[in-house]
Amino acid sequence: MLERDVKRYAAYFKGWCQTFGEHESLADHDNEIYWLLSDKQAGFVLPPDHLRQLYRAVLLHRDAPPLTFRHYMLEVGDFSFSLTPEHEERIRKTIHEILSTENSLHVYVTSHFMYGTNARIITLSAKKPISIIYKEIGHIPIRLD
């Protein structure tokens, strides 16, 4: 198992976020889940009901529960969803590459015009977020099983 303790950020103001940037997009149209992958960051867009469950799983705890990439699924506390089977290998490879770097890692919410104005992307990045938009609020363990 590969594990990193990752800095977690929140925007100073509700709805504020920076853009994800250029990426490869992997879609699971049946479940309305989209994966965004690039060299230094990875993220996912969930449907609104899944996103609310994820926020509850993370934000209702003083210390964030681990975010774990298991075979076939992603788990955070008592919330989980299936990894897109046809893209699982590519997703896991990118996450492994990011977690294997010696750089500090960061988790924050981003957006991208391709996914709609209300879509929020949970982003794992080797790039620190813009400090005028985000404040550090703690850490979250991220694991690749």
N, C-alpha and C positions, 0 to 999 in steps of 0.2 A: 504494500500500500504506500502510495506517495501522498504526503500531507504537508500543507503549508498554512501558517497563520497569516491571514491576509487582512490588511487595513480596510475598514468599512467606512463609507462616507454617506452623508445625507445632504441634500440641497438646503441652503438657508431658507429658501422660499418654496412653497408647494408648487409643483409643476415646472420648476426650473431644472434644466439639465443641458449638458453639452451634447453634441452629436457624436454618434459612434464612429463615423468615417468610412473609408473604403473597406469593402469586405466581400467575402464569398458568402452567398446566401443559400441555406439549405432549408427547404420547406417541408413541413408535415401538414399538408392542407386538410387532411381528415380531422386532425386534432387542433388545428389553428395554432401550431407551434412553429416558430421560425428560429433557426440558429444562424448567427452571424460570426464568421471566423476570419481572422487575419493573423499576421505574424506575431503581433504583440498583444492581441486581445481576442476574447471570445465572449459572446453574449447570446441571450435567448429572449424571445418575445412570447409571452403566454396570453391566452384569452383572458378577459377581465375576471372571470370567476376564479381561475387558477391563480392569477396574480394576487387577488385578495387573500386567498388561502396562504400563499407564500409569504405575504407581508405579515399575516397573523403569526405564522410559524416562526418568523424571525423577530418581529418587533415587540411581541408580547413577553419577551424574555430579556432579563438584564444582560445576560451573555448569550450571544447568538448561538444556536445549535449548529453543529457541523453541516456543511453542504457537501454531500457525498455523491460522486459519480460512481454508481455501481454498474455492473453489466446489465443492460436493458433499462435502467432507470436512474433518475436523479432524486435524491432524498434530502430534505431539510426538515429536521424535527419530525413531526407527524405528517408532513406534507410530502408527496412524491408524485412524479409523473414519468411516463415511459419515454425513453430516448427513442428517436425515430430509427427503426430498425435498419433501413437502407443507408442511413447516415451515421450510425453509431460509431463505426470504426474511425471515420474522419473526425468526428467530434472528440472522441477519446484521445486520438493522436494529438490534436491541437491543444487540448487541456493538459496532456502530459508534457508537451513542449513548453507551455507557459509555466506550469508548476515546477519544471526542472531548471528554470533560469535562476540565477543568483540574485536577480534584481528584486527590489521590494515589489509586492503585488498589491493591487487595490481592487475593491468591489464598489461599484456605484451604479446609479441608474442613468442611462443615456437615451437618446431618441434618434430616429432616422426617418426622413420624409417618405421613404418607400413603404413603411409599415403603418402609416396614418398618423394623424396629429395626436391621438391619445395613446398610442402604443408606447410602452416603456420597455427598455431593454436592460435586463440585469447583466451587467458587464464585469468580467474579470479581466484586468488589464495590467500590463507592466508599465503603463503610462499613468503617472499621477494625474488625478483630475484637476481641473482649473480651480485654484483656491478662492477665487472671487465668487464662485457658484457653490462650492461644497465645503463642508466641515467634516473632520474625522470624528466618528462617533463610537469607535471601538474596533474590535477584531472579529473575524469569523474564520474558523478552521475550514479549509477546503481540502477534500480528500479525493483521490482517484483510486478506487478499489480494484 
